[in-house]
Amino acid sequence: MFHVFTDLKIMGQMLMFLLFKILLIMSKQEYFEELLAHHCAPTLCKCKVANMFHLEKSKFEDIDETIKTYNQILKTKNIYIHIFQSLNSRVTIFVFSKKQLESLLNRDEVKHFLSLYGYKKFSIHSVFNHLEKRLNESIEYPHEIGVLLGYPLEDVIGFIESQSCIMIGTWKVYNSNPDEAQQRFKLYKSVREYFIKEVRNGRKIATLVH
């Protein structure tokens, strides 16, 4: 009888352990969905080229597999996720619209600007490779990443040159149209609030991307 009781106790402990692992996995997935909604909603709804956020790998050890899973789902909607500095304890999650980023990198003024920072080829793959190198070598965060995030080139240059800022929102406005910038700030805020609300109500990011 003692052995039966012991076996049942062990089975109960194992079941509790498995349930704990399932809950942990679910909470991680929910946490990642919340991060995507909060930081990347404008890109996920395709009203912005790209968004990014940082993540401590200690809080998300299986981040590589998670990104693979999301890429399989989102690539049908032309949205991709790339990990920069994947060997570091703190990684950069870069979410982008492939079509929009390709179009951006095809602009002559963007090519000229990026070439000032050592970029020689302008496919997404080549740009990401050079940016990875810059991230690993630069003491400061490479400011050209602002262009890849879809910020107006003239404002990125204004930031680099420490010009006088006329407005602060999603980015610092220096030389672009402040009225247009304000409209974009409002749009991004509205989209972000919608995504967060829907995710907290149980919707999955994949169902919100069209």
Secondary structure as GFF3:
##gff-version 3
##sequence-region A 1 210
A	DSSP	alpha_helix	2	44	.	.	.	ID=ss1
A	DSSP	beta_strand	50	56	.	.	.	ID=ss2
A	DSSP	three_ten_helix	57	59	.	.	.	ID=ss3
A	DSSP	alpha_helix	63	74	.	.	.	ID=ss4
A	DSSP	three_ten_helix	75	77	.	.	.	ID=ss5
A	DSSP	beta_strand	79	84	.	.	.	ID=ss6
A	DSSP	beta_strand	90	97	.	.	.	ID=ss7
A	DSSP	alpha_helix	98	105	.	.	.	ID=ss8
A	DSSP	alpha_helix	108	115	.	.	.	ID=ss9
A	DSSP	alpha_helix	124	137	.	.	.	ID=ss10
A	DSSP	alpha_helix	145	148	.	.	.	ID=ss11
A	DSSP	alpha_helix	153	160	.	.	.	ID=ss12
A	DSSP	beta_strand	167	168	.	.	.	ID=ss13
A	DSSP	beta_strand	172	173	.	.	.	ID=ss14
A	DSSP	alpha_helix	178	200	.	.	.	ID=ss15
A	DSSP	alpha_helix	205	208	.	.	.	ID=ss16
###
